[in-house]
Amino acid sequence: METKPTHEQAQLHLQVYEMRREARLRQARDWFFKNYFVESIDDAMRVAAPGTEAGTFVMMVFGYWDQACALLNYGLLHEDLFFETSGEFFGVWERVRPTIVEGRERWANKLFLANLEKAAQRYEVWIEKRAPGHIAKMREFMKQMRPQATKAA
């Protein structure tokens, strides 16, 4: 039987959501989904080099979602509530997934985005039980978005 979120979990959930509404983070999230299409670490460095505004945006998005997923993974956020209302983290994971192994090796940090990855893996199982085929359709949609972004650039 699924448990209801506690009052404390609901309060923290709302605080995490409120952080997403911060103007600079909204700008970073918007930039990320319009521009961050990479297949390698070299691509990532070209699209969002460290020290550039794009690089700052990427790290803001990564940092926000990895932190939110850490709260989830430690049980401070209610999993069903988080998954029902916060699918964006999975979209971020899908964008970084092709480069994560290479990135972790390059910077000798096997923990980089580990909370995001762990939550995304659980989300895939969770959503497939409730909406079979959703992940496949979402990945198909994301592939279609890439050529549009490339044309617009």
C-alpha positions in Angstrom: 0.0 0.0 0.0 1.3 3.4 -0.9 1.9 5.8 1.9 0.7 9.4 1.9 3.4 12.1 2.1 3.9 13.5 5.6 3.3 17.1 6.3 7.1 17.7 6.5 7.6 16.0 3.1 4.9 18.1 1.5 6.4 21.3 3.0 9.9 20.4 1.7 8.4 19.4 -1.7 6.9 22.9 -1.9 10.2 24.5 -0.9 12.1 22.5 -3.6 9.4 23.6 -6.1 9.7 27.3 -5.0 13.5 27.1 -5.7 12.7 26.2 -9.3 10.8 29.4 -9.7 13.9 31.6 -8.9 14.4 33.8 -11.9 18.0 32.9 -12.7 17.3 29.1 -12.3 14.3 29.5 -14.6 16.5 31.2 -17.2 19.1 28.4 -16.8 16.4 25.6 -17.2 15.0 27.3 -20.2 18.4 27.6 -21.8 19.3 24.0 -21.0 16.3 22.5 -22.7 16.7 24.7 -25.8 20.4 24.2 -26.2 22.0 21.3 -24.3 22.2 18.5 -27.0 25.5 16.7 -26.6 26.8 13.3 -27.4 30.3 13.6 -25.8 32.2 15.6 -23.3 33.9 17.5 -26.1 30.4 18.5 -27.3 29.4 19.5 -23.8 32.6 21.7 -23.5 31.7 23.4 -26.8 28.0 24.0 -25.9 28.6 25.0 -22.3 32.3 25.8 -21.6 33.3 26.4 -18.0 33.4 30.1 -17.2 30.7 31.0 -19.8 27.1 31.9 -19.1 26.1 28.6 -20.8 28.4 26.7 -18.5 27.0 28.4 -15.5 23.4 27.5 -16.7 24.3 23.9 -17.1 25.9 23.6 -13.7 22.9 25.4 -12.1 20.5 22.9 -13.7 22.7 19.9 -12.8 23.2 21.1 -9.3 19.6 21.9 -8.6 18.3 18.5 -9.9 21.1 16.5 -8.3 20.3 18.2 -4.9 16.6 17.6 -5.3 17.2 14.0 -6.2 19.5 13.6 -3.1 16.6 14.8 -0.9 14.4 12.2 -2.7 17.0 9.4 -2.4 17.5 10.0 1.3 13.7 9.7 1.9 13.2 13.4 2.8 10.9 13.8 -0.2 8.0 11.5 -0.9 8.8 9.4 -4.0 5.3 9.1 -5.5 4.6 12.8 -5.0 8.0 13.7 -6.5 7.6 11.4 -9.5 4.0 12.6 -10.1 4.9 16.3 -10.1 8.6 16.5 -11.1 9.3 14.8 -14.4 11.8 17.5 -15.5 14.7 15.8 -13.7 14.3 12.8 -16.0 14.6 15.1 -19.0 17.8 16.5 -17.6 19.1 13.0 -17.0 18.3 12.0 -20.6 20.3 14.9 -21.9 23.4 14.1 -19.8 23.2 10.3 -20.0 25.2 9.9 -23.2 28.2 11.7 -21.6 28.0 10.7 -17.9 30.6 7.8 -18.0 33.1 9.9 -20.0 32.5 12.9 -17.7 33.0 10.9 -14.5 36.2 9.4 -15.9 37.6 12.8 -17.1 37.1 14.5 -13.8 37.7 11.4 -11.6 34.4 11.8 -9.9 32.2 8.7 -10.0 29.6 10.5 -7.8 28.9 13.3 -10.4 25.1 13.4 -10.8 24.8 10.0 -9.0 21.7 11.2 -7.2 20.1 12.2 -10.4 21.0 8.9 -12.0 19.7 6.9 -9.1 16.4 8.7 -9.1 16.0 8.5 -12.9 16.5 4.7 -12.8 13.8 4.4 -10.1 11.5 6.8 -12.1 11.8 4.6 -15.2 10.5 1.6 -13.3 7.9 3.6 -11.5 6.4 5.3 -14.7 6.5 2.1 -16.8 4.2 0.4 -14.2 1.8 3.3 -14.4 2.1 4.5 -18.0 3.7 1.7 -20.1 5.5 3.1 -23.1 5.8 6.6 -21.8 9.7 6.5 -21.6 10.0 5.3 -25.1 7.6 8.0 -26.4 9.4 10.7 -24.4 12.8 9.6 -25.8 11.4 9.6 -29.3 10.1 13.2 -28.7 13.4 14.3 -27.4 15.2 13.0 -30.5 12.8 15.0 -32.6 13.7 18.1 -30.6 17.4 17.9 -31.3 17.2 18.6 -35.1 14.9 21.6 -34.4 17.4 23.0 -32.0 20.3 22.4 -34.4 18.4 24.2 -37.2 17.5 27.1 -34.9 21.2 27.6 -33.8 
